């Protein structure tokens, strides 16, 4: 029987998330090009991620990415993943563009958007030691079974709910596919990935069971379908 989990941060809430996870962008995102417009030199490699952090003290996992890069990881986390030969993940460079504070995370902001804790702060990257981070790129894919290929959910803009197949070799980190095509933005992991992370006590990562995640997703879809129009 296949078991899968959705990796999630253990720091919840917008402000807490920005302080812990920072903000970071890939080459195809608008924030990446906004940074270049401010005068930052274009990275040599298109796979390089540009990151703006609240603090130089970062956990092992930083969440908030889109596409094939769901999180950034510390050098320690990368070493653990490689040593244990976890499959379905590759690594690329991260360049730290800005660090907004000198040290530990400060108290809650008194207003404004969560991003203000970084965007409205003075850059201190020249006076603190920047953390070494790496972009964890999901190379693994796993074929899933859609609940309703056509019909019931056809009029929604959402990806339809799906299930895990009864058999099949699951990568340790993967995104779902249907007939070989990537089907949803979520990244999932195997029981082995979870076991390795928990054994080494890597920070700022928790896990939601696939069945719980998909059950919640079905409830959201049903609520969308029940709305008029």
ABEGO torsion letter per residue (X at the ends): XBBBBBBBBABBEAAAAAAAAEBBBBAABAAAAAAAAAGBBBBABAABBBBBBABABBBABBBGBBEABABBBBAAAAAAAAAAGBBGBBBBBBBBABBABABBBBBBBAEEBAAAAAAABBBAAAABBBBBBBBBBBABBBBBBBABABEAAAABABBBBBBBBABEBBBABBBBBBGGBBABABBBBBAAAAAAAAAAGBBGBBBBBAAAAAAAAAAAAAAAAABBX
